[in-house]
């Protein structure tokens, strides 16, 4: 299992994304206009991998 987050700052907003994987799945999420990858989109990836 592993994960990586990223943030891209544009002129007027920030985009955040995390990617994560386990033994069976790989998941990525992008939130345009969010904050850092983990703060804006991390919960989406967590929800998909854990089912909660």
mmJSON file of the N, C-alpha and C atoms, coordinates in Angstrom:
{"data_MODEL":{"atom_site":{
"group_PDB":["ATOM","ATOM","ATOM","ATOM","ATOM","ATOM","ATOM","ATOM","ATOM","ATOM","ATOM","ATOM","ATOM","ATOM","ATOM","ATOM","ATOM","ATOM","ATOM","ATOM","ATOM","ATOM","ATOM","ATOM","ATOM","ATOM","ATOM","ATOM","ATOM","ATOM","ATOM","ATOM","ATOM","ATOM","ATOM","ATOM","ATOM","ATOM","ATOM","ATOM","ATOM","ATOM","ATOM","ATOM","ATOM","ATOM","ATOM","ATOM","ATOM","ATOM","ATOM","ATOM","ATOM","ATOM","ATOM","ATOM","ATOM","ATOM","ATOM","ATOM","ATOM","ATOM","ATOM","ATOM","ATOM","ATOM","ATOM","ATOM","ATOM","ATOM","ATOM","ATOM","ATOM","ATOM","ATOM","ATOM","ATOM","ATOM","ATOM","ATOM","ATOM","ATOM","ATOM","ATOM","ATOM","ATOM","ATOM","ATOM","ATOM","ATOM","ATOM","ATOM","ATOM","ATOM","ATOM","ATOM","ATOM","ATOM","ATOM","ATOM","ATOM","ATOM","ATOM","ATOM","ATOM","ATOM","ATOM","ATOM","ATOM","ATOM","ATOM","ATOM","ATOM","ATOM","ATOM","ATOM","ATOM","ATOM","ATOM","ATOM","ATOM","ATOM","ATOM","ATOM","ATOM","ATOM","ATOM","ATOM","ATOM","ATOM","ATOM","ATOM","ATOM","ATOM","ATOM","ATOM","ATOM","ATOM","ATOM","ATOM","ATOM","ATOM","ATOM","ATOM","ATOM","ATOM","ATOM","ATOM","ATOM","ATOM","ATOM","ATOM","ATOM","ATOM","ATOM","ATOM"],
"id":[1,2,3,4,5,6,7,8,9,10,11,12,13,14,15,16,17,18,19,20,21,22,23,24,25,26,27,28,29,30,31,32,33,34,35,36,37,38,39,40,41,42,43,44,45,46,47,48,49,50,51,52,53,54,55,56,57,58,59,60,61,62,63,64,65,66,67,68,69,70,71,72,73,74,75,76,77,78,79,80,81,82,83,84,85,86,87,88,89,90,91,92,93,94,95,96,97,98,99,100,101,102,103,104,105,106,107,108,109,110,111,112,113,114,115,116,117,118,119,120,121,122,123,124,125,126,127,128,129,130,131,132,133,134,135,136,137,138,139,140,141,142,143,144,145,146,147,148,149,150,151,152,153,154,155,156],
"type_symbol":["N","C","C","N","C","C","N","C","C","N","C","C","N","C","C","N","C","C","N","C","C","N","C","C","N","C","C","N","C","C","N","C","C","N","C","C","N","C","C","N","C","C","N","C","C","N","C","C","N","C","C","N","C","C","N","C","C","N","C","C","N","C","C","N","C","C","N","C","C","N","C","C","N","C","C","N","C","C","N","C","C","N","C","C","N","C","C","N","C","C","N","C","C","N","C","C","N","C","C","N","C","C","N","C","C","N","C","C","N","C","C","N","C","C","N","C","C","N","C","C","N","C","C","N","C","C","N","C","C","N","C","C","N","C","C","N","C","C","N","C","C","N","C","C","N","C","C","N","C","C","N","C","C","N","C","C"],
"label_atom_id":["N","CA","C","N","CA","C","N","CA","C","N","CA","C","N","CA","C","N","CA","C","N","CA","C","N","CA","C","N","CA","C","N","CA","C","N","CA","C","N","CA","C","N","CA","C","N","CA","C","N","CA","C","N","CA","C","N","CA","C","N","CA","C","N","CA","C","N","CA","C","N","CA","C","N","CA","C","N","CA","C","N","CA","C","N","CA","C","N","CA","C","N","CA","C","N","CA","C","N","CA","C","N","CA","C","N","CA","C","N","CA","C","N","CA","C","N","CA","C","N","CA","C","N","CA","C","N","CA","C","N","CA","C","N","CA","C","N","CA","C","N","CA","C","N","CA","C","N","CA","C","N","CA","C","N","CA","C","N","CA","C","N","CA","C","N","CA","C","N","CA","C","N","CA","C","N","CA","C","N","CA","C"],
"label_alt_id":[null,null,null,null,null,null,null,null,null,null,null,null,null,null,null,null,null,null,null,null,null,null,null,null,null,null,null,null,null,null,null,null,null,null,null,null,null,null,null,null,null,null,null,null,null,null,null,null,null,null,null,null,null,null,null,null,null,null,null,null,null,null,null,null,null,null,null,null,null,null,null,null,null,null,null,null,null,null,null,null,null,null,null,null,null,null,null,null,null,null,null,null,null,null,null,null,null,null,null,null,null,null,null,null,null,null,null,null,null,null,null,null,null,null,null,null,null,null,null,null,null,null,null,null,null,null,null,null,null,null,null,null,null,null,null,null,null,null,null,null,null,null,null,null,null,null,null,null,null,null,null,null,null,null,null,null],
"label_comp_id":["UNK","UNK","UNK","UNK","UNK","UNK","UNK","UNK","UNK","UNK","UNK","UNK","UNK","UNK","UNK","UNK","UNK","UNK","UNK","UNK","UNK","UNK","UNK","UNK","UNK","UNK","UNK","UNK","UNK","UNK","UNK","UNK","UNK","UNK","UNK","UNK","UNK","UNK","UNK","UNK","UNK","UNK","UNK","UNK","UNK","UNK","UNK","UNK","UNK","UNK","UNK","UNK","UNK","UNK","UNK","UNK","UNK","UNK","UNK","UNK","UNK","UNK","UNK","UNK","UNK","UNK","UNK","UNK","UNK","UNK","UNK","UNK","UNK","UNK","UNK","UNK","UNK","UNK","UNK","UNK","UNK","UNK","UNK","UNK","UNK","UNK","UNK","UNK","UNK","UNK","UNK","UNK","UNK","UNK","UNK","UNK","UNK","UNK","UNK","UNK","UNK","UNK","UNK","UNK","UNK","UNK","UNK","UNK","UNK","UNK","UNK","UNK","UNK","UNK","UNK","UNK","UNK","UNK","UNK","UNK","UNK","UNK","UNK","UNK","UNK","UNK","UNK","UNK","UNK","UNK","UNK","UNK","UNK","UNK","UNK","UNK","UNK","UNK","UNK","UNK","UNK","UNK","UNK","UNK","UNK","UNK","UNK","UNK","UNK","UNK","UNK","UNK","UNK","UNK","UNK","UNK"],
"label_asym_id":["A","A","A","A","A","A","A","A","A","A","A","A","A","A","A","A","A","A","A","A","A","A","A","A","A","A","A","A","A","A","A","A","A","A","A","A","A","A","A","A","A","A","A","A","A","A","A","A","A","A","A","A","A","A","A","A","A","A","A","A","A","A","A","A","A","A","A","A","A","A","A","A","A","A","A","A","A","A","A","A","A","A","A","A","A","A","A","A","A","A","A","A","A","A","A","A","A","A","A","A","A","A","A","A","A","A","A","A","A","A","A","A","A","A","A","A","A","A","A","A","A","A","A","A","A","A","A","A","A","A","A","A","A","A","A","A","A","A","A","A","A","A","A","A","A","A","A","A","A","A","A","A","A","A","A","A"],
"label_entity_id":["1","1","1","1","1","1","1","1","1","1","1","1","1","1","1","1","1","1","1","1","1","1","1","1","1","1","1","1","1","1","1","1","1","1","1","1","1","1","1","1","1","1","1","1","1","1","1","1","1","1","1","1","1","1","1","1","1","1","1","1","1","1","1","1","1","1","1","1","1","1","1","1","1","1","1","1","1","1","1","1","1","1","1","1","1","1","1","1","1","1","1","1","1","1","1","1","1","1","1","1","1","1","1","1","1","1","1","1","1","1","1","1","1","1","1","1","1","1","1","1","1","1","1","1","1","1","1","1","1","1","1","1","1","1","1","1","1","1","1","1","1","1","1","1","1","1","1","1","1","1","1","1","1","1","1","1"],
"label_seq_id":[1,1,1,2,2,2,3,3,3,4,4,4,5,5,5,6,6,6,7,7,7,8,8,8,9,9,9,10,10,10,11,11,11,12,12,12,13,13,13,14,14,14,15,15,15,16,16,16,17,17,17,18,18,18,19,19,19,20,20,20,21,21,21,22,22,22,23,23,23,24,24,24,25,25,25,26,26,26,27,27,27,28,28,28,29,29,29,30,30,30,31,31,31,32,32,32,33,33,33,34,34,34,35,35,35,36,36,36,37,37,37,38,38,38,39,39,39,40,40,40,41,41,41,42,42,42,43,43,43,44,44,44,45,45,45,46,46,46,47,47,47,48,48,48,49,49,49,50,50,50,51,51,51,52,52,52],
"pdbx_PDB_ins_code":[null,null,null,null,null,null,null,null,null,null,null,null,null,null,null,null,null,null,null,null,null,null,null,null,null,null,null,null,null,null,null,null,null,null,null,null,null,null,null,null,null,null,null,null,null,null,null,null,null,null,null,null,null,null,null,null,null,null,null,null,null,null,null,null,null,null,null,null,null,null,null,null,null,null,null,null,null,null,null,null,null,null,null,null,null,null,null,null,null,null,null,null,null,null,null,null,null,null,null,null,null,null,null,null,null,null,null,null,null,null,null,null,null,null,null,null,null,null,null,null,null,null,null,null,null,null,null,null,null,null,null,null,null,null,null,null,null,null,null,null,null,null,null,null,null,null,null,null,null,null,null,null,null,null,null,null],
"Cartn_x":[0.843,0.0,0.895,0.469,1.234,0.389,0.918,0.181,1.143,0.66,1.414,0.422,0.727,-0.139,0.582,-0.186,0.4,-0.474,0.147,-0.553,-0.009,-0.896,-0.494,-1.142,-0.325,-0.836,-0.934,-2.131,-2.347,-2.519,-2.794,-2.891,-3.946,-5.113,-6.224,-6.662,-6.125,-6.559,-5.507,-5.761,-4.879,-5.633,-4.957,-5.528,-4.801,-5.54,-4.93,-5.303,-4.354,-4.645,-3.819,-4.423,-3.684,-3.87,-2.928,-3.067,-2.693,-3.324,-3.037,-3.343,-2.742,-3.0,-2.908,-3.572,-3.429,-3.174,-3.403,-3.116,-3.995,-5.164,-6.116,-6.492,-6.328,-6.835,-5.807,-5.933,-5.207,-6.253,-6.167,-7.176,-6.48,-7.026,-6.54,-7.741,-7.544,-8.613,-8.017,-8.764,-8.327,-9.433,-9.078,-10.03,-9.473,-10.138,-9.734,-10.266,-9.426,-9.839,-9.815,-9.144,-9.05,-7.854,-7.405,-6.206,-5.107,-4.409,-3.39,-4.062,-3.287,-3.855,-4.555,-3.917,-4.505,-5.722,-5.701,-6.814,-8.049,-7.872,-9.041,-9.563,-8.687,-9.123,-8.757,-7.972,-7.526,-8.65,-9.679,-10.794,-11.525,-11.526,-12.185,-11.444,-10.13,-9.32,-9.46,-9.424,-9.585,-10.925,-11.979,-13.323,-13.394,-12.8,-12.834,-12.046,-10.867,-10.047,-10.569,-11.182,-11.651,-13.124,-13.873,-15.298,-16.086,-15.495,-16.216,-16.273],
"Cartn_y":[-1.16,0.0,1.231,2.28,3.511,4.655,5.871,7.054,8.188,9.141,10.349,11.485,12.661,13.815,14.848,15.75,16.819,18.055,19.189,20.467,21.26,21.867,22.728,24.091,25.099,26.455,27.121,27.609,28.347,29.82,30.632,32.072,32.431,31.83,32.245,31.184,29.971,28.926,27.827,26.917,25.777,24.5,23.536,22.218,21.198,20.307,19.284,17.898,16.966,15.592,14.629,13.511,12.396,11.167,10.279,8.958,7.944,6.8,5.756,4.396,3.371,2.02,1.037,-0.098,-1.227,-2.463,-3.633,-4.86,-5.06,-4.403,-4.665,-3.445,-2.242,-1.05,0.074,0.936,2.206,3.295,4.374,5.429,6.784,7.68,9.058,9.987,11.158,12.143,13.526,14.398,15.762,16.714,17.73,18.776,20.101,20.674,21.982,23.057,23.98,25.032,24.579,23.47,22.974,23.563,22.869,23.293,22.303,21.798,20.785,19.474,18.576,17.314,16.517,16.375,15.566,16.242,17.562,18.264,18.354,18.522,18.719,17.439,16.491,15.305,13.995,14.04,12.819,11.969,12.61,11.846,11.039,11.513,10.777,9.468,9.554,8.349,7.391,7.892,7.05,6.325,7.042,6.462,5.319,5.503,4.461,3.225,3.415,2.273,1.545,2.267,1.611,1.262,1.848,1.567,2.219,3.231,3.905,5.389],
"Cartn_z":[0.0,0.0,0.0,-0.704,-0.735,-1.248,-1.117,-1.555,-1.85,-2.638,-2.951,-3.173,-2.652,-2.864,-3.701,-4.269,-5.059,-5.039,-5.301,-5.349,-6.532,-7.299,-8.409,-8.214,-8.099,-7.938,-9.302,-9.605,-10.84,-10.49,-11.482,-11.241,-10.212,-10.298,-9.432,-8.431,-8.51,-7.587,-7.466,-6.559,-6.314,-6.615,-7.233,-7.496,-6.629,-6.011,-5.175,-5.653,-5.564,-5.94,-5.105,-4.728,-4.165,-5.058,-5.023,-5.618,-4.55,-4.567,-3.579,-4.185,-3.605,-4.095,-2.937,-3.123,-2.208,-3.063,-2.527,-3.271,-4.507,-4.546,-5.62,-6.455,-5.917,-6.583,-6.574,-7.571,-7.6,-7.82,-7.061,-7.099,-7.174,-7.981,-8.047,-8.0,-7.427,-7.338,-7.574,-8.236,-8.497,-8.08,-7.296,-6.931,-7.436,-8.431,-8.939,-8.005,-7.641,-6.721,-5.281,-4.991,-3.626,-2.913,-1.885,-1.174,-1.508,-0.531,-0.808,-1.209,-1.783,-2.254,-1.181,-0.036,1.02,1.652,1.791,2.436,1.558,0.269,-0.582,-1.212,-1.516,-2.248,-1.561,-0.517,0.153,0.696,1.209,1.783,0.713,-0.53,-1.619,-1.885,-1.978,-2.199,-1.033,0.189,1.378,1.35,1.013,0.971,-0.043,-1.203,-2.241,-1.784,-1.196,-0.812,0.419,1.353,2.593,2.558,1.629,1.574,2.696,3.345,4.443,4.224],
"occupancy":[1.0,1.0,1.0,1.0,1.0,1.0,1.0,1.0,1.0,1.0,1.0,1.0,1.0,1.0,1.0,1.0,1.0,1.0,1.0,1.0,1.0,1.0,1.0,1.0,1.0,1.0,1.0,1.0,1.0,1.0,1.0,1.0,1.0,1.0,1.0,1.0,1.0,1.0,1.0,1.0,1.0,1.0,1.0,1.0,1.0,1.0,1.0,1.0,1.0,1.0,1.0,1.0,1.0,1.0,1.0,1.0,1.0,1.0,1.0,1.0,1.0,1.0,1.0,1.0,1.0,1.0,1.0,1.0,1.0,1.0,1.0,1.0,1.0,1.0,1.0,1.0,1.0,1.0,1.0,1.0,1.0,1.0,1.0,1.0,1.0,1.0,1.0,1.0,1.0,1.0,1.0,1.0,1.0,1.0,1.0,1.0,1.0,1.0,1.0,1.0,1.0,1.0,1.0,1.0,1.0,1.0,1.0,1.0,1.0,1.0,1.0,1.0,1.0,1.0,1.0,1.0,1.0,1.0,1.0,1.0,1.0,1.0,1.0,1.0,1.0,1.0,1.0,1.0,1.0,1.0,1.0,1.0,1.0,1.0,1.0,1.0,1.0,1.0,1.0,1.0,1.0,1.0,1.0,1.0,1.0,1.0,1.0,1.0,1.0,1.0,1.0,1.0,1.0,1.0,1.0,1.0],
"B_iso_or_equiv":[0.0,0.0,0.0,0.0,0.0,0.0,0.0,0.0,0.0,0.0,0.0,0.0,0.0,0.0,0.0,0.0,0.0,0.0,0.0,0.0,0.0,0.0,0.0,0.0,0.0,0.0,0.0,0.0,0.0,0.0,0.0,0.0,0.0,0.0,0.0,0.0,0.0,0.0,0.0,0.0,0.0,0.0,0.0,0.0,0.0,0.0,0.0,0.0,0.0,0.0,0.0,0.0,0.0,0.0,0.0,0.0,0.0,0.0,0.0,0.0,0.0,0.0,0.0,0.0,0.0,0.0,0.0,0.0,0.0,0.0,0.0,0.0,0.0,0.0,0.0,0.0,0.0,0.0,0.0,0.0,0.0,0.0,0.0,0.0,0.0,0.0,0.0,0.0,0.0,0.0,0.0,0.0,0.0,0.0,0.0,0.0,0.0,0.0,0.0,0.0,0.0,0.0,0.0,0.0,0.0,0.0,0.0,0.0,0.0,0.0,0.0,0.0,0.0,0.0,0.0,0.0,0.0,0.0,0.0,0.0,0.0,0.0,0.0,0.0,0.0,0.0,0.0,0.0,0.0,0.0,0.0,0.0,0.0,0.0,0.0,0.0,0.0,0.0,0.0,0.0,0.0,0.0,0.0,0.0,0.0,0.0,0.0,0.0,0.0,0.0,0.0,0.0,0.0,0.0,0.0,0.0],
"pdbx_formal_charge":[null,null,null,null,null,null,null,null,null,null,null,null,null,null,null,null,null,null,null,null,null,null,null,null,null,null,null,null,null,null,null,null,null,null,null,null,null,null,null,null,null,null,null,null,null,null,null,null,null,null,null,null,null,null,null,null,null,null,null,null,null,null,null,null,null,null,null,null,null,null,null,null,null,null,null,null,null,null,null,null,null,null,null,null,null,null,null,null,null,null,null,null,null,null,null,null,null,null,null,null,null,null,null,null,null,null,null,null,null,null,null,null,null,null,null,null,null,null,null,null,null,null,null,null,null,null,null,null,null,null,null,null,null,null,null,null,null,null,null,null,null,null,null,null,null,null,null,null,null,null,null,null,null,null,null,null],
"auth_seq_id":[1,1,1,2,2,2,3,3,3,4,4,4,5,5,5,6,6,6,7,7,7,8,8,8,9,9,9,10,10,10,11,11,11,12,12,12,13,13,13,14,14,14,15,15,15,16,16,16,17,17,17,18,18,18,19,19,19,20,20,20,21,21,21,22,22,22,23,23,23,24,24,24,25,25,25,26,26,26,27,27,27,28,28,28,29,29,29,30,30,30,31,31,31,32,32,32,33,33,33,34,34,34,35,35,35,36,36,36,37,37,37,38,38,38,39,39,39,40,40,40,41,41,41,42,42,42,43,43,43,44,44,44,45,45,45,46,46,46,47,47,47,48,48,48,49,49,49,50,50,50,51,51,51,52,52,52],
"auth_comp_id":["UNK","UNK","UNK","UNK","UNK","UNK","UNK","UNK","UNK","UNK","UNK","UNK","UNK","UNK","UNK","UNK","UNK","UNK","UNK","UNK","UNK","UNK","UNK","UNK","UNK","UNK","UNK","UNK","UNK","UNK","UNK","UNK","UNK","UNK","UNK","UNK","UNK","UNK","UNK","UNK","UNK","UNK","UNK","UNK","UNK","UNK","UNK","UNK","UNK","UNK","UNK","UNK","UNK","UNK","UNK","UNK","UNK","UNK","UNK","UNK","UNK","UNK","UNK","UNK","UNK","UNK","UNK","UNK","UNK","UNK","UNK","UNK","UNK","UNK","UNK","UNK","UNK","UNK","UNK","UNK","UNK","UNK","UNK","UNK","UNK","UNK","UNK","UNK","UNK","UNK","UNK","UNK","UNK","UNK","UNK","UNK","UNK","UNK","UNK","UNK","UNK","UNK","UNK","UNK","UNK","UNK","UNK","UNK","UNK","UNK","UNK","UNK","UNK","UNK","UNK","UNK","UNK","UNK","UNK","UNK","UNK","UNK","UNK","UNK","UNK","UNK","UNK","UNK","UNK","UNK","UNK","UNK","UNK","UNK","UNK","UNK","UNK","UNK","UNK","UNK","UNK","UNK","UNK","UNK","UNK","UNK","UNK","UNK","UNK","UNK","UNK","UNK","UNK","UNK","UNK","UNK"],
"auth_asym_id":["A","A","A","A","A","A","A","A","A","A","A","A","A","A","A","A","A","A","A","A","A","A","A","A","A","A","A","A","A","A","A","A","A","A","A","A","A","A","A","A","A","A","A","A","A","A","A","A","A","A","A","A","A","A","A","A","A","A","A","A","A","A","A","A","A","A","A","A","A","A","A","A","A","A","A","A","A","A","A","A","A","A","A","A","A","A","A","A","A","A","A","A","A","A","A","A","A","A","A","A","A","A","A","A","A","A","A","A","A","A","A","A","A","A","A","A","A","A","A","A","A","A","A","A","A","A","A","A","A","A","A","A","A","A","A","A","A","A","A","A","A","A","A","A","A","A","A","A","A","A","A","A","A","A","A","A"],
"auth_atom_id":["N","CA","C","N","CA","C","N","CA","C","N","CA","C","N","CA","C","N","CA","C","N","CA","C","N","CA","C","N","CA","C","N","CA","C","N","CA","C","N","CA","C","N","CA","C","N","CA","C","N","CA","C","N","CA","C","N","CA","C","N","CA","C","N","CA","C","N","CA","C","N","CA","C","N","CA","C","N","CA","C","N","CA","C","N","CA","C","N","CA","C","N","CA","C","N","CA","C","N","CA","C","N","CA","C","N","CA","C","N","CA","C","N","CA","C","N","CA","C","N","CA","C","N","CA","C","N","CA","C","N","CA","C","N","CA","C","N","CA","C","N","CA","C","N","CA","C","N","CA","C","N","CA","C","N","CA","C","N","CA","C","N","CA","C","N","CA","C","N","CA","C","N","CA","C","N","CA","C","N","CA","C"],
"pdbx_PDB_model_num":[1,1,1,1,1,1,1,1,1,1,1,1,1,1,1,1,1,1,1,1,1,1,1,1,1,1,1,1,1,1,1,1,1,1,1,1,1,1,1,1,1,1,1,1,1,1,1,1,1,1,1,1,1,1,1,1,1,1,1,1,1,1,1,1,1,1,1,1,1,1,1,1,1,1,1,1,1,1,1,1,1,1,1,1,1,1,1,1,1,1,1,1,1,1,1,1,1,1,1,1,1,1,1,1,1,1,1,1,1,1,1,1,1,1,1,1,1,1,1,1,1,1,1,1,1,1,1,1,1,1,1,1,1,1,1,1,1,1,1,1,1,1,1,1,1,1,1,1,1,1,1,1,1,1,1,1]
}}}
